[in-house]
Amino acid sequence: MEIKINAIIVDDESSARDVLLNLLNRFCPEVKILNTCSNLIEGVESIKSNKPDVVFLDIEMPNYAGYEIVSFFNEIDFDIVFVTAYDKYAIKAFEVSAVDYILKPVEIDRLRETVLRLIEQKTFRRMREQYKILSENLKNEEVCKIIIRSNNGQKIIKTKDIIAIEANESYSCIYTMKDKQLVSKNLKHFENVLEGNSSFFRCHKSWIVNILEITSFSKSKLEIKLSKNICAKLSKYKKADFERILLK
């Protein structure tokens, strides 16, 4: 699966923002620019709302220098690439501090090298998270977390937060307490993943429901009402098994 890097550009010079934006669009298709900002305060707000993977950050800006970004976050959970016009002597400070930087004017090869390094880092973090979840699931009798993939990358979902899963042809729609996600896996895949988890029941060819999230049940309509006003269908062939589960 192709790794996508979501990015924000912060630079007080509009021409510098445009140059970097154009270079990334032309030579680094893996990078998606979420926003461009003209000062650090605007950049901080955009980071908090857009949650980028990386921020291309100018150092010399009015009011706040780029490196002061650390003062606005309790935790830096995104990569920073400083874009700077500092001379070669000041650059030594970046190198000995192991901080990623790009010199102005931006060279295509250096930019491409930086983006490839960011992709490697994101891939490593994703694999590390996958192994962590594997370890947690192996320690439990029931699967406690699943990883789903979408156009925006991957997302971790706790099984206890799943209300229901609905079939949508070769896809599935996962309903959670926060939102719903369309995933390129069929319902049989999730039935196998959740096998052994007593909270989930395949009630219909198109539905898996979380028993703990049921709010009501209509015998005449063969409908199951769940949290968040989700309404699932119940197969007549599953009705007896479903009723036995409710009596437990």
Secondary structure as UniProt FT lines:
FT   STRAND          5..10
FT   HELIX           14..27
FT   TURN            29..30
FT   STRAND          31..37
FT   HELIX           40..50
FT   STRAND          54..58
FT   HELIX           66..72
FT   STRAND          79..84
FT   HELIX           88..96
FT   TURN            97..98
FT   STRAND          101..103
FT   HELIX           108..139
FT   STRAND          145..150
FT   TURN            151..152
FT   STRAND          153..158
FT   HELIX           159..161
FT   STRAND          162..168
FT   TURN            169..170
FT   STRAND          171..176
FT   STRAND          180..183
FT   HELIX           187..193
FT   TURN            194..196
FT   TURN            198..199
FT   STRAND          200..204
FT   TURN            205..206
FT   STRAND          207..210
FT   HELIX           211..213
FT   STRAND          214..218
FT   TURN            219..222
FT   STRAND          223..226
FT   HELIX           227..229
FT   STRAND          230..233
FT   TURN            236..238
FT   HELIX           239..247
//
